[in-house]
Amino acid sequence: EDYFINGKDLGDESYMAGIAQRHDLPYPPGATITHQLENDLKDAGRIGINGVPYFIFESDWAISGAHPPESFLPLFDAVVNHRLVQAE
């Protein structure tokens, strides 16, 4: 909300530190969080994710880019049908 609606600069260290403090989170992020983020970025690059948003479902289906909500319905159907077939 702060970024999209209020236009806040999420690159402002003091602003981010204030948010972290209000929510009892460490700032700057600890080594564990930084390590996890680095791993996530490597994984994303390895499977070809180079933009946002990017949604992955059940590790097998993905949709890239901004789409209207109804465009997700065929993907949801595929996931549910796959689960039903696996349950048989």
Secondary structure, DSSP 8 states (H G I E B T S, - for coil): -TTTTT---TT-HHHHHHHHHHTT--SS--HHHHHHHHHHHHHHHHTT--SS-EEEETTTEEEES---GGGGHHHHHHHHHHHHHHH-
